[in-house]
Amino acid sequence: MIWKVVFPMVRPGLMATSVFTFAFAWNDFLFALVLTRTEVITFPVMLTHYFGGQSNFWAKIAAMSVLGTLPIFVAVSVMQRDLVRGISLGAVKG
């Protein structure tokens, strides 16, 4: 039922959200890459320094990616009840 009914209805919203998310993330990366110095850099710019011309440090890249997403998962799990309440109250009219 989910794949035949819900997913076709949600697909346009997912596509629009993914395009906006990619655009905002890419703009944030370029802004930080151009305007930051070598002493102070943001997390995505620091992560790209582990990609090299001759070799890539995949273990460090994987560890940094997990450490970068861990605070987001913790924050969402702590605020999950409020997020669901806010989403559902926003959908109710009146």
PyMOL Python script that loads the backbone (N, CA, C, O; Angstrom):
from pymol import cmd

cmd.read_pdbstr("""\
ATOM      1  N   MET A   1       0.822  -1.192   0.000  1.00  0.00           N
ATOM      2  CA  MET A   1       0.000   0.000   0.000  1.00  0.00           C
ATOM      3  C   MET A   1       0.867   1.257   0.000  1.00  0.00           C
ATOM      4  O   MET A   1       0.580   2.225  -0.704  1.00  0.00           O
ATOM      5  N   ILE A   2       1.930   1.224   0.801  1.00  0.00           N
ATOM      6  CA  ILE A   2       2.762   2.423   0.891  1.00  0.00           C
ATOM      7  C   ILE A   2       3.399   2.736  -0.452  1.00  0.00           C
ATOM      8  O   ILE A   2       3.412   3.891  -0.878  1.00  0.00           O
ATOM      9  N   TRP A   3       3.929   1.716  -1.127  1.00  0.00           N
ATOM     10  CA  TRP A   3       4.626   1.960  -2.385  1.00  0.00           C
ATOM     11  C   TRP A   3       3.674   2.331  -3.511  1.00  0.00           C
ATOM     12  O   TRP A   3       4.060   3.056  -4.428  1.00  0.00           O
ATOM     13  N   LYS A   4       2.422   1.842  -3.459  1.00  0.00           N
ATOM     14  CA  LYS A   4       1.487   2.103  -4.552  1.00  0.00           C
ATOM     15  C   LYS A   4       0.625   3.340  -4.334  1.00  0.00           C
ATOM     16  O   LYS A   4       0.148   3.937  -5.298  1.00  0.00           O
ATOM     17  N   VAL A   5       0.417   3.735  -3.065  1.00  0.00           N
ATOM     18  CA  VAL A   5      -0.478   4.857  -2.795  1.00  0.00           C
ATOM     19  C   VAL A   5       0.291   6.069  -2.260  1.00  0.00           C
ATOM     20  O   VAL A   5       0.214   7.162  -2.821  1.00  0.00           O
ATOM     21  N   VAL A   6       1.029   5.859  -1.173  1.00  0.00           N
ATOM     22  CA  VAL A   6       1.652   6.985  -0.481  1.00  0.00           C
ATOM     23  C   VAL A   6       2.859   7.515  -1.241  1.00  0.00           C
ATOM     24  O   VAL A   6       3.006   8.726  -1.405  1.00  0.00           O
ATOM     25  N   PHE A   7       3.715   6.627  -1.701  1.00  0.00           N
ATOM     26  CA  PHE A   7       4.949   7.083  -2.341  1.00  0.00           C
ATOM     27  C   PHE A   7       4.699   7.912  -3.597  1.00  0.00           C
ATOM     28  O   PHE A   7       5.369   8.930  -3.769  1.00  0.00           O
ATOM     29  N   PRO A   8       3.754   7.532  -4.504  1.00  0.00           N
ATOM     30  CA  PRO A   8       3.498   8.418  -5.658  1.00  0.00           C
ATOM     31  C   PRO A   8       2.970   9.796  -5.263  1.00  0.00           C
ATOM     32  O   PRO A   8       3.216  10.777  -5.966  1.00  0.00           O
ATOM     33  N   MET A   9       2.256   9.876  -4.157  1.00  0.00           N
ATOM     34  CA  MET A   9       1.740  11.178  -3.731  1.00  0.00           C
ATOM     35  C   MET A   9       2.834  12.038  -3.097  1.00  0.00           C
ATOM     36  O   MET A   9       2.784  13.265  -3.178  1.00  0.00           O
ATOM     37  N   VAL A  10       3.810  11.405  -2.473  1.00  0.00           N
ATOM     38  CA  VAL A  10       4.853  12.128  -1.754  1.00  0.00           C
ATOM     39  C   VAL A  10       6.046  12.435  -2.652  1.00  0.00           C
ATOM     40  O   VAL A  10       6.860  13.290  -2.306  1.00  0.00           O
ATOM     41  N   ARG A  11       6.172  11.772  -3.781  1.00  0.00           N
ATOM     42  CA  ARG A  11       7.333  11.907  -4.654  1.00  0.00           C
ATOM     43  C   ARG A  11       7.637  13.342  -5.070  1.00  0.00           C
ATOM     44  O   ARG A  11       8.806  13.723  -5.000  1.00  0.00           O
ATOM     45  N   PRO A  12       6.683  14.172  -5.498  1.00  0.00           N
ATOM     46  CA  PRO A  12       7.024  15.564  -5.865  1.00  0.00           C
ATOM     47  C   PRO A  12       7.591  16.372  -4.694  1.00  0.00           C
ATOM     48  O   PRO A  12       8.517  17.163  -4.871  1.00  0.00           O
ATOM     49  N   GLY A  13       7.036  16.169  -3.508  1.00  0.00           N
ATOM     50  CA  GLY A  13       7.564  16.868  -2.339  1.00  0.00           C
ATOM     51  C   GLY A  13       8.967  16.423  -1.995  1.00  0.00           C
ATOM     52  O   GLY A  13       9.804  17.244  -1.618  1.00  0.00           O
ATOM     53  N   LEU A  14       9.236  15.137  -2.118  1.00  0.00           N
ATOM     54  CA  LEU A  14      10.588  14.632  -1.860  1.00  0.00           C
ATOM     55  C   LEU A  14      11.589  15.182  -2.865  1.00  0.00           C
ATOM     56  O   LEU A  14      12.709  15.537  -2.497  1.00  0.00           O
ATOM     57  N   MET A  15      11.200  15.253  -4.114  1.00  0.00           N
ATOM     58  CA  MET A  15      12.108  15.782  -5.136  1.00  0.00           C
ATOM     59  C   MET A  15      12.395  17.269  -4.900  1.00  0.00           C
ATOM     60  O   MET A  15      13.545  17.698  -4.994  1.00  0.00           O
ATOM     61  N   ALA A  16      11.377  18.042  -4.600  1.00  0.00           N
ATOM     62  CA  ALA A  16      11.593  19.465  -4.341  1.00  0.00           C
ATOM     63  C   ALA A  16      12.461  19.677  -3.114  1.00  0.00           C
ATOM     64  O   ALA A  16      13.346  20.532  -3.110  1.00  0.00           O
ATOM     65  N   THR A  17      12.205  18.891  -2.068  1.00  0.00           N
ATOM     66  CA  THR A  17      13.006  19.002  -0.853  1.00  0.00           C
ATOM     67  C   THR A  17      14.451  18.617  -1.109  1.00  0.00           C
ATOM     68  O   THR A  17      15.362  19.264  -0.593  1.00  0.00           O
ATOM     69  N   SER A  18      14.675  17.573  -1.899  1.00  0.00           N
ATOM     70  CA  SER A  18      16.051  17.165  -2.179  1.00  0.00           C
ATOM     71  C   SER A  18      16.787  18.212  -3.011  1.00  0.00           C
ATOM     72  O   SER A  18      17.978  18.436  -2.791  1.00  0.00           O
ATOM     73  N   VAL A  19      16.119  18.850  -3.948  1.00  0.00           N
ATOM     74  CA  VAL A  19      16.768  19.901  -4.753  1.00  0.00           C
ATOM     75  C   VAL A  19      17.134  21.094  -3.882  1.00  0.00           C
ATOM     76  O   VAL A  19      18.250  21.607  -3.970  1.00  0.00           O
ATOM     77  N   PHE A  20      16.201  21.540  -3.039  1.00  0.00           N
ATOM     78  CA  PHE A  20      16.488  22.669  -2.153  1.00  0.00           C
ATOM     79  C   PHE A  20      17.602  22.337  -1.159  1.00  0.00           C
ATOM     80  O   PHE A  20      18.472  23.168  -0.900  1.00  0.00           O
ATOM     81  N   THR A  21      17.574  21.145  -0.612  1.00  0.00           N
ATOM     82  CA  THR A  21      18.606  20.741   0.345  1.00  0.00           C
ATOM     83  C   THR A  21      19.969  20.704  -0.310  1.00  0.00           C
ATOM     84  O   THR A  21      20.949  21.177   0.266  1.00  0.00           O
ATOM     85  N   PHE A  22      20.043  20.143  -1.519  1.00  0.00           N
ATOM     86  CA  PHE A  22      21.317  20.109  -2.224  1.00  0.00           C
ATOM     87  C   PHE A  22      21.812  21.515  -2.530  1.00  0.00           C
ATOM     88  O   PHE A  22      22.998  21.800  -2.363  1.00  0.00           O
ATOM     89  N   ALA A  23      20.930  22.388  -2.971  1.00  0.00           N
ATOM     90  CA  ALA A  23      21.342  23.756  -3.310  1.00  0.00           C
ATOM     91  C   ALA A  23      21.838  24.505  -2.079  1.00  0.00           C
ATOM     92  O   ALA A  23      22.866  25.179  -2.148  1.00  0.00           O
ATOM     93  N   PHE A  24      21.145  24.402  -0.976  1.00  0.00           N
ATOM     94  CA  PHE A  24      21.579  25.094   0.241  1.00  0.00           C
ATOM     95  C   PHE A  24      22.898  24.526   0.770  1.00  0.00           C
ATOM     96  O   PHE A  24      23.772  25.280   1.198  1.00  0.00           O
ATOM     97  N   ALA A  25      23.042  23.202   0.739  1.00  0.00           N
ATOM     98  CA  ALA A  25      24.285  22.588   1.223  1.00  0.00           C
ATOM     99  C   ALA A  25      25.452  22.964   0.320  1.00  0.00           C
ATOM    100  O   ALA A  25      26.542  23.252   0.815  1.00  0.00           O
ATOM    101  N   TRP A  26      25.247  22.966  -0.984  1.00  0.00           N
ATOM    102  CA  TRP A  26      26.321  23.306  -1.907  1.00  0.00           C
ATOM    103  C   TRP A  26      26.722  24.769  -1.763  1.00  0.00           C
ATOM    104  O   TRP A  26      27.909  25.094  -1.795  1.00  0.00           O
ATOM    105  N   ASN A  27      25.739  25.653  -1.605  1.00  0.00           N
ATOM    106  CA  ASN A  27      26.053  27.067  -1.416  1.00  0.00           C
ATOM    107  C   ASN A  27      26.802  27.284  -0.111  1.00  0.00           C
ATOM    108  O   ASN A  27      27.728  28.093  -0.057  1.00  0.00           O
ATOM    109  N   ASP A  28      26.416  26.576   0.933  1.00  0.00           N
ATOM    110  CA  ASP A  28      27.108  26.694   2.214  1.00  0.00           C
ATOM    111  C   ASP A  28      28.548  26.207   2.092  1.00  0.00           C
ATOM    112  O   ASP A  28      29.458  26.806   2.664  1.00  0.00           O
ATOM    113  N   PHE A  29      28.758  25.120   1.347  1.00  0.00           N
ATOM    114  CA  PHE A  29      30.111  24.595   1.161  1.00  0.00           C
ATOM    115  C   PHE A  29      30.976  25.585   0.397  1.00  0.00           C
ATOM    116  O   PHE A  29      32.106  25.851   0.806  1.00  0.00           O
ATOM    117  N   LEU A  30      30.475  26.136  -0.703  1.00  0.00           N
ATOM    118  CA  LEU A  30      31.266  27.080  -1.489  1.00  0.00           C
ATOM    119  C   LEU A  30      31.552  28.361  -0.717  1.00  0.00           C
ATOM    120  O   LEU A  30      32.654  28.904  -0.795  1.00  0.00           O
ATOM    121  N   PHE A  31      30.565  28.843   0.028  1.00  0.00           N
ATOM    122  CA  PHE A  31      30.757  30.036   0.848  1.00  0.00           C
ATOM    123  C   PHE A  31      31.874  29.806   1.864  1.00  0.00           C
ATOM    124  O   PHE A  31      32.742  30.663   2.030  1.00  0.00           O
ATOM    125  N   ALA A  32      31.860  28.666   2.540  1.00  0.00           N
ATOM    126  CA  ALA A  32      32.888  28.367   3.528  1.00  0.00           C
ATOM    127  C   ALA A  32      34.242  28.118   2.873  1.00  0.00           C
ATOM    128  O   ALA A  32      35.275  28.493   3.428  1.00  0.00           O
ATOM    129  N   LEU A  33      34.248  27.496   1.711  1.00  0.00           N
ATOM    130  CA  LEU A  33      35.512  27.210   1.027  1.00  0.00           C
ATOM    131  C   LEU A  33      36.200  28.480   0.565  1.00  0.00           C
ATOM    132  O   LEU A  33      37.423  28.588   0.645  1.00  0.00           O
ATOM    133  N   VAL A  34      35.436  29.432   0.087  1.00  0.00           N
ATOM    134  CA  VAL A  34      36.021  30.657  -0.463  1.00  0.00           C
ATOM    135  C   VAL A  34      36.407  31.636   0.642  1.00  0.00           C
ATOM    136  O   VAL A  34      37.464  32.261   0.563  1.00  0.00           O
ATOM    137  N   LEU A  35      35.581  31.779   1.657  1.00  0.00           N
ATOM    138  CA  LEU A  35      35.777  32.853   2.622  1.00  0.00           C
ATOM    139  C   LEU A  35      36.515  32.465   3.904  1.00  0.00           C
ATOM    140  O   LEU A  35      36.839  33.348   4.698  1.00  0.00           O
ATOM    141  N   THR A  36      36.785  31.212   4.132  1.00  0.00           N
ATOM    142  CA  THR A  36      37.484  30.843   5.364  1.00  0.00           C
ATOM    143  C   THR A  36      38.977  30.708   5.108  1.00  0.00           C
ATOM    144  O   THR A  36      39.418  30.461   3.986  1.00  0.00           O
ATOM    145  N   ARG A  37      39.717  30.872   6.147  1.00  0.00           N
ATOM    146  CA  ARG A  37      41.164  30.739   6.070  1.00  0.00           C
ATOM    147  C   ARG A  37      41.557  29.305   6.453  1.00  0.00           C
ATOM    148  O   ARG A  37      40.700  28.465   6.726  1.00  0.00           O
ATOM    149  N   THR A  38      42.855  29.047   6.465  1.00  0.00           N
ATOM    150  CA  THR A  38      43.304  27.702   6.803  1.00  0.00           C
ATOM    151  C   THR A  38      43.251  27.451   8.305  1.00  0.00           C
ATOM    152  O   THR A  38      43.203  26.292   8.717  1.00  0.00           O
ATOM    153  N   GLU A  39      43.258  28.480   9.132  1.00  0.00           N
ATOM    154  CA  GLU A  39      43.220  28.282  10.586  1.00  0.00           C
ATOM    155  C   GLU A  39      41.817  27.937  11.067  1.00  0.00           C
ATOM    156  O   GLU A  39      41.653  27.150  12.000  1.00  0.00           O
ATOM    157  N   VAL A  40      40.812  28.521  10.437  1.00  0.00           N
ATOM    158  CA  VAL A  40      39.426  28.307  10.837  1.00  0.00           C
ATOM    159  C   VAL A  40      38.659  27.841   9.607  1.00  0.00           C
ATOM    160  O   VAL A  40      38.443  28.614   8.674  1.00  0.00           O
ATOM    161  N   ILE A  41      38.247  26.566   9.606  1.00  0.00           N
ATOM    162  CA  ILE A  41      37.470  26.039   8.485  1.00  0.00           C
ATOM    163  C   ILE A  41      36.258  25.295   9.026  1.00  0.00           C
ATOM    164  O   ILE A  41      36.247  24.849  10.173  1.00  0.00           O
ATOM    165  N   THR A  42      35.255  25.172   8.194  1.00  0.00           N
ATOM    166  CA  THR A  42      34.055  24.460   8.603  1.00  0.00           C
ATOM    167  C   THR A  42      34.237  22.963   8.392  1.00  0.00           C
ATOM    168  O   THR A  42      35.203  22.518   7.772  1.00  0.00           O
ATOM    169  N   PHE A  43      33.299  22.206   8.915  1.00  0.00           N
ATOM    170  CA  PHE A  43      33.407  20.750   8.852  1.00  0.00           C
ATOM    171  C   PHE A  43      33.419  20.200   7.423  1.00  0.00           C
ATOM    172  O   PHE A  43      34.279  19.372   7.124  1.00  0.00           O
ATOM    173  N   PRO A  44      32.518  20.611   6.522  1.00  0.00           N
ATOM    174  CA  PRO A  44      32.572  20.054   5.165  1.00  0.00           C
ATOM    175  C   PRO A  44      33.863  20.378   4.422  1.00  0.00           C
ATOM    176  O   PRO A  44      34.362  19.554   3.656  1.00  0.00           O
ATOM    177  N   VAL A  45      34.403  21.568   4.644  1.00  0.00           N
ATOM    178  CA  VAL A  45      35.669  21.918   3.989  1.00  0.00           C
ATOM    179  C   VAL A  45      36.805  21.086   4.560  1.00  0.00           C
ATOM    180  O   VAL A  45      37.690  20.657   3.820  1.00  0.00           O
ATOM    181  N   MET A  46      36.793  20.851   5.866  1.00  0.00           N
ATOM    182  CA  MET A  46      37.823  20.025   6.482  1.00  0.00           C
ATOM    183  C   MET A  46      37.742  18.586   5.968  1.00  0.00           C
ATOM    184  O   MET A  46      38.767  17.926   5.801  1.00  0.00           O
ATOM    185  N   LEU A  47      36.540  18.110   5.720  1.00  0.00           N
ATOM    186  CA  LEU A  47      36.364  16.745   5.238  1.00  0.00           C
ATOM    187  C   LEU A  47      36.939  16.567   3.838  1.00  0.00           C
ATOM    188  O   LEU A  47      37.434  15.488   3.511  1.00  0.00           O
ATOM    189  N   THR A  48      36.883  17.598   3.013  1.00  0.00           N
ATOM    190  CA  THR A  48      37.417  17.484   1.657  1.00  0.00           C
ATOM    191  C   THR A  48      38.938  17.459   1.623  1.00  0.00           C
ATOM    192  O   THR A  48      39.519  17.072   0.610  1.00  0.00           O
ATOM    193  N   HIS A  49      39.590  17.858   2.695  1.00  0.00           N
ATOM    194  CA  HIS A  49      41.057  17.809   2.715  1.00  0.00           C
ATOM    195  C   HIS A  49      41.582  16.383   2.783  1.00  0.00           C
ATOM    196  O   HIS A  49      42.764  16.153   2.526  1.00  0.00           O
ATOM    197  N   TYR A  50      40.728  15.418   3.124  1.00  0.00           N
ATOM    198  CA  TYR A  50      41.155  14.029   3.182  1.00  0.00           C
ATOM    199  C   TYR A  50      41.088  13.336   1.822  1.00  0.00           C
ATOM    200  O   TYR A  50      41.532  12.195   1.694  1.00  0.00           O
ATOM    201  N   PHE A  51      40.544  14.002   0.809  1.00  0.00           N
ATOM    202  CA  PHE A  51      40.572  13.475  -0.550  1.00  0.00           C
ATOM    203  C   PHE A  51      41.823  13.998  -1.229  1.00  0.00           C
ATOM    204  O   PHE A  51      42.024  15.209  -1.327  1.00  0.00           O
ATOM    205  N   GLY A  52      42.664  13.087  -1.698  1.00  0.00           N
ATOM    206  CA  GLY A  52      43.915  13.506  -2.309  1.00  0.00           C
ATOM    207  C   GLY A  52      44.009  13.080  -3.756  1.00  0.00           C
ATOM    208  O   GLY A  52      43.163  12.343  -4.261  1.00  0.00           O
ATOM    209  N   GLY A  53      45.049  13.555  -4.416  1.00  0.00           N
ATOM    210  CA  GLY A  53      45.264  13.193  -5.808  1.00  0.00           C
ATOM    211  C   GLY A  53      45.765  11.775  -5.967  1.00  0.00           C
ATOM    212  O   GLY A  53      45.401  11.089  -6.923  1.00  0.00           O
ATOM    213  N   GLN A  54      46.588  11.332  -5.051  1.00  0.00           N
ATOM    214  CA  GLN A  54      47.161   9.999  -5.152  1.00  0.00           C
ATOM    215  C   GLN A  54      46.397   8.953  -4.345  1.00  0.00           C
ATOM    216  O   GLN A  54      46.274   7.803  -4.766  1.00  0.00           O
ATOM    217  N   SER A  55      45.888   9.358  -3.190  1.00  0.00           N
ATOM    218  CA  SER A  55      45.166   8.397  -2.354  1.00  0.00           C
ATOM    219  C   SER A  55      44.107   9.129  -1.538  1.00  0.00           C
ATOM    220  O   SER A  55      44.189  10.335  -1.308  1.00  0.00           O
ATOM    221  N   ASN A  56      43.124   8.370  -1.115  1.00  0.00           N
ATOM    222  CA  ASN A  56      42.064   8.890  -0.259  1.00  0.00           C
ATOM    223  C   ASN A  56      42.142   8.181   1.086  1.00  0.00           C
ATOM    224  O   ASN A  56      42.411   6.981   1.150  1.00  0.00           O
ATOM    225  N   PHE A  57      41.909   8.911   2.134  1.00  0.00           N
ATOM    226  CA  PHE A  57      41.922   8.340   3.470  1.00  0.00           C
ATOM    227  C   PHE A  57      40.493   7.963   3.850  1.00  0.00           C
ATOM    228  O   PHE A  57      39.811   8.705   4.556  1.00  0.00           O
ATOM    229  N   TRP A  58      40.048   6.800   3.372  1.00  0.00           N
ATOM    230  CA  TRP A  58      38.648   6.418   3.531  1.00  0.00           C
ATOM    231  C   TRP A  58      38.263   6.191   4.978  1.00  0.00           C
ATOM    232  O   TRP A  58      37.131   6.484   5.362  1.00  0.00           O
ATOM    233  N   ALA A  59      39.162   5.683   5.781  1.00  0.00           N
ATOM    234  CA  ALA A  59      38.835   5.465   7.196  1.00  0.00           C
ATOM    235  C   ALA A  59      38.598   6.784   7.918  1.00  0.00           C
ATOM    236  O   ALA A  59      37.665   6.897   8.712  1.00  0.00           O
ATOM    237  N   LYS A  60      39.429   7.773   7.650  1.00  0.00           N
ATOM    238  CA  LYS A  60      39.251   9.089   8.269  1.00  0.00           C
ATOM    239  C   LYS A  60      37.992   9.781   7.746  1.00  0.00           C
ATOM    240  O   LYS A  60      37.277  10.442   8.499  1.00  0.00           O
ATOM    241  N   ILE A  61      37.733   9.620   6.453  1.00  0.00           N
ATOM    242  CA  ILE A  61      36.529  10.222   5.874  1.00  0.00           C
ATOM    243  C   ILE A  61      35.282   9.612   6.498  1.00  0.00           C
ATOM    244  O   ILE A  61      34.347  10.338   6.836  1.00  0.00           O
ATOM    245  N   ALA A  62      35.251   8.302   6.656  1.00  0.00           N
ATOM    246  CA  ALA A  62      34.096   7.639   7.251  1.00  0.00           C
ATOM    247  C   ALA A  62      33.922   8.041   8.712  1.00  0.00           C
ATOM    248  O   ALA A  62      32.803   8.299   9.157  1.00  0.00           O
ATOM    249  N   ALA A  63      35.010   8.095   9.449  1.00  0.00           N
ATOM    250  CA  ALA A  63      34.923   8.487  10.859  1.00  0.00           C
ATOM    251  C   ALA A  63      34.458   9.929  11.000  1.00  0.00           C
ATOM    252  O   ALA A  63      33.631  10.228  11.861  1.00  0.00           O
ATOM    253  N   MET A  64      34.971  10.815  10.179  1.00  0.00           N
ATOM    254  CA  MET A  64      34.555  12.220  10.247  1.00  0.00           C
ATOM    255  C   MET A  64      33.089  12.384   9.846  1.00  0.00           C
ATOM    256  O   MET A  64      32.380  13.215  10.414  1.00  0.00           O
ATOM    257  N   SER A  65      32.636  11.601   8.876  1.00  0.00           N
ATOM    258  CA  SER A  65      31.232  11.681   8.467  1.00  0.00           C
ATOM    259  C   SER A  65      30.303  11.229   9.581  1.00  0.00           C
ATOM    260  O   SER A  65      29.270  11.852   9.823  1.00  0.00           O
ATOM    261  N   VAL A  66      30.665  10.154  10.256  1.00  0.00           N
ATOM    262  CA  VAL A  66      29.847   9.676  11.375  1.00  0.00           C
ATOM    263  C   VAL A  66      29.846  10.702  12.504  1.00  0.00           C
ATOM    264  O   VAL A  66      28.797  10.995  13.077  1.00  0.00           O
ATOM    265  N   LEU A  67      31.009  11.242  12.821  1.00  0.00           N
ATOM    266  CA  LEU A  67      31.073  12.245  13.884  1.00  0.00           C
ATOM    267  C   LEU A  67      30.331  13.535  13.503  1.00  0.00           C
ATOM    268  O   LEU A  67      29.813  14.232  14.376  1.00  0.00           O
ATOM    269  N   GLY A  68      30.279  13.847  12.228  1.00  0.00           N
ATOM    270  CA  GLY A  68      29.562  15.045  11.791  1.00  0.00           C
ATOM    271  C   GLY A  68      28.054  14.892  11.846  1.00  0.00           C
ATOM    272  O   GLY A  68      27.345  15.865  12.104  1.00  0.00           O
ATOM    273  N   THR A  69      27.552  13.688  11.607  1.00  0.00           N
ATOM    274  CA  THR A  69      26.107  13.473  11.636  1.00  0.00           C
ATOM    275  C   THR A  69      25.588  13.068  13.002  1.00  0.00           C
ATOM    276  O   THR A  69      24.381  13.125  13.236  1.00  0.00           O
ATOM    277  N   LEU A  70      26.449  12.665  13.898  1.00  0.00           N
ATOM    278  CA  LEU A  70      26.026  12.220  15.229  1.00  0.00           C
ATOM    279  C   LEU A  70      25.288  13.310  16.014  1.00  0.00           C
ATOM    280  O   LEU A  70      24.254  13.000  16.607  1.00  0.00           O
ATOM    281  N   PRO A  71      25.751  14.569  16.058  1.00  0.00           N
ATOM    282  CA  PRO A  71      24.985  15.591  16.788  1.00  0.00           C
ATOM    283  C   PRO A  71      23.588  15.820  16.224  1.00  0.00           C
ATOM    284  O   PRO A  71      22.665  16.132  16.977  1.00  0.00           O
ATOM    285  N   ILE A  72      23.419  15.672  14.917  1.00  0.00           N
ATOM    286  CA  ILE A  72      22.099  15.853  14.314  1.00  0.00           C
ATOM    287  C   ILE A  72      21.165  14.740  14.766  1.00  0.00           C
ATOM    288  O   ILE A  72      20.011  15.001  15.103  1.00  0.00           O
ATOM    289  N   PHE A  73      21.649  13.508  14.776  1.00  0.00           N
ATOM    290  CA  PHE A  73      20.822  12.389  15.226  1.00  0.00           C
ATOM    291  C   PHE A  73      20.448  12.524  16.692  1.00  0.00           C
ATOM    292  O   PHE A  73      19.320  12.217  17.078  1.00  0.00           O
ATOM    293  N   VAL A  74      21.377  12.977  17.503  1.00  0.00           N
ATOM    294  CA  VAL A  74      21.082  13.166  18.928  1.00  0.00           C
ATOM    295  C   VAL A  74      20.049  14.274  19.118  1.00  0.00           C
ATOM    296  O   VAL A  74      19.122  14.117  19.912  1.00  0.00           O
ATOM    297  N   ALA A  75      20.193  15.381  18.408  1.00  0.00           N
ATOM    298  CA  ALA A  75      19.249  16.490  18.551  1.00  0.00           C
ATOM    299  C   ALA A  75      17.857  16.096  18.086  1.00  0.00           C
ATOM    300  O   ALA A  75      16.870  16.461  18.723  1.00  0.00           O
ATOM    301  N   VAL A  76      17.761  15.363  16.995  1.00  0.00           N
ATOM    302  CA  VAL A  76      16.450  14.936  16.505  1.00  0.00           C
ATOM    303  C   VAL A  76      15.812  13.936  17.458  1.00  0.00           C
ATOM    304  O   VAL A  76      14.606  13.993  17.694  1.00  0.00           O
ATOM    305  N   SER A  77      16.599  13.025  18.006  1.00  0.00           N
ATOM    306  CA  SER A  77      16.023  12.051  18.941  1.00  0.00           C
ATOM    307  C   SER A  77      15.553  12.719  20.236  1.00  0.00           C
ATOM    308  O   SER A  77      14.570  12.279  20.832  1.00  0.00           O
ATOM    309  N   VAL A  78      16.233  13.762  20.671  1.00  0.00           N
ATOM    310  CA  VAL A  78      15.808  14.481  21.873  1.00  0.00           C
ATOM    311  C   VAL A  78      14.544  15.290  21.600  1.00  0.00           C
ATOM    312  O   VAL A  78      13.650  15.342  22.445  1.00  0.00           O
ATOM    313  N   MET A  79      14.459  15.920  20.432  1.00  0.00           N
ATOM    314  CA  MET A  79      13.334  16.798  20.118  1.00  0.00           C
ATOM    315  C   MET A  79      12.272  16.127  19.261  1.00  0.00           C
ATOM    316  O   MET A  79      11.437  16.820  18.679  1.00  0.00           O
ATOM    317  N   GLN A  80      12.276  14.799  19.166  1.00  0.00           N
ATOM    318  CA  GLN A  80      11.377  14.102  18.264  1.00  0.00           C
ATOM    319  C   GLN A  80       9.908  14.354  18.597  1.00  0.00           C
ATOM    320  O   GLN A  80       9.102  14.559  17.690  1.00  0.00           O
ATOM    321  N   ARG A  81       9.551  14.344  19.856  1.00  0.00           N
ATOM    322  CA  ARG A  81       8.163  14.554  20.247  1.00  0.00           C
ATOM    323  C   ARG A  81       7.693  15.953  19.836  1.00  0.00           C
ATOM    324  O   ARG A  81       6.579  16.111  19.336  1.00  0.00           O
ATOM    325  N   ASP A  82       8.529  16.956  20.045  1.00  0.00           N
ATOM    326  CA  ASP A  82       8.156  18.319  19.672  1.00  0.00           C
ATOM    327  C   ASP A  82       8.098  18.501  18.152  1.00  0.00           C
ATOM    328  O   ASP A  82       7.253  19.239  17.646  1.00  0.00           O
ATOM    329  N   LEU A  83       8.998  17.828  17.426  1.00  0.00           N
ATOM    330  CA  LEU A  83       8.975  17.925  15.973  1.00  0.00           C
ATOM    331  C   LEU A  83       7.701  17.326  15.396  1.00  0.00           C
ATOM    332  O   LEU A  83       7.072  17.923  14.523  1.00  0.00           O
ATOM    333  N   VAL A  84       7.321  16.158  15.877  1.00  0.00           N
ATOM    334  CA  VAL A  84       6.104  15.511  15.388  1.00  0.00           C
ATOM    335  C   VAL A  84       4.884  16.336  15.765  1.00  0.00           C
ATOM    336  O   VAL A  84       3.961  16.469  14.962  1.00  0.00           O
ATOM    337  N   ARG A  85       4.862  16.882  16.949  1.00  0.00           N
ATOM    338  CA  ARG A  85       3.739  17.718  17.385  1.00  0.00           C
ATOM    339  C   ARG A  85       3.633  18.966  16.517  1.00  0.00           C
ATOM    340  O   ARG A  85       2.535  19.344  16.109  1.00  0.00           O
ATOM    341  N   GLY A  86       4.758  19.605  16.232  1.00  0.00           N
ATOM    342  CA  GLY A  86       4.751  20.797  15.389  1.00  0.00           C
ATOM    343  C   GLY A  86       4.325  20.508  13.969  1.00  0.00           C
ATOM    344  O   GLY A  86       3.616  21.309  13.361  1.00  0.00           O
ATOM    345  N   ILE A  87       4.744  19.381  13.431  1.00  0.00           N
ATOM    346  CA  ILE A  87       4.347  19.017  12.077  1.00  0.00           C
ATOM    347  C   ILE A  87       2.850  18.716  12.031  1.00  0.00           C
ATOM    348  O   ILE A  87       2.152  19.167  11.122  1.00  0.00           O
ATOM    349  N   SER A  88       2.363  17.964  12.997  1.00  0.00           N
ATOM    350  CA  SER A  88       0.949  17.594  12.964  1.00  0.00           C
ATOM    351  C   SER A  88       0.038  18.785  13.282  1.00  0.00           C
ATOM    352  O   SER A  88      -1.055  18.871  12.723  1.00  0.00           O
ATOM    353  N   LEU A  89       0.450  19.700  14.155  1.00  0.00           N
ATOM    354  CA  LEU A  89      -0.363  20.872  14.428  1.00  0.00           C
ATOM    355  C   LEU A  89      -0.395  21.832  13.247  1.00  0.00           C
ATOM    356  O   LEU A  89      -1.376  22.549  13.049  1.00  0.00           O
ATOM    357  N   GLY A  90       0.675  21.845  12.466  1.00  0.00           N
ATOM    358  CA  GLY A  90       0.700  22.707  11.310  1.00  0.00           C
ATOM    359  C   GLY A  90      -0.207  22.212  10.198  1.00  0.00           C
ATOM    360  O   GLY A  90      -0.612  22.994   9.338  1.00  0.00           O
ATOM    361  N   ALA A  91      -0.533  20.926  10.201  1.00  0.00           N
ATOM    362  CA  ALA A  91      -1.374  20.356   9.159  1.00  0.00           C
ATOM    363  C   ALA A  91      -2.862  20.464   9.493  1.00  0.00           C
ATOM    364  O   ALA A  91      -3.699  20.289   8.608  1.00  0.00           O
ATOM    365  N   VAL A  92      -3.208  20.749  10.748  1.00  0.00           N
ATOM    366  CA  VAL A  92      -4.604  20.817  11.155  1.00  0.00           C
ATOM    367  C   VAL A  92      -5.124  22.222  10.909  1.00  0.00           C
ATOM    368  O   VAL A  92      -4.485  23.201  11.295  1.00  0.00           O
ATOM    369  N   LYS A  93      -6.258  22.323  10.279  1.00  0.00           N
ATOM    370  CA  LYS A  93      -6.853  23.632   9.981  1.00  0.00           C
ATOM    371  C   LYS A  93      -7.827  23.997  11.090  1.00  0.00           C
ATOM    372  O   LYS A  93      -8.675  23.193  11.477  1.00  0.00           O
ATOM    373  N   GLY A  94      -7.696  25.219  11.598  1.00  0.00           N
ATOM    374  CA  GLY A  94      -8.663  25.713  12.581  1.00  0.00           C
ATOM    375  C   GLY A  94      -8.181  25.513  13.908  1.00  0.00           C
ATOM    376  O   GLY A  94      -8.861  25.868  14.871  1.00  0.00           O
TER     377      GLY A  94
END
""", "prot")
cmd.dss("prot")
cmd.show_as("cartoon", "prot")
cmd.util.cbc("prot")
cmd.orient("prot")
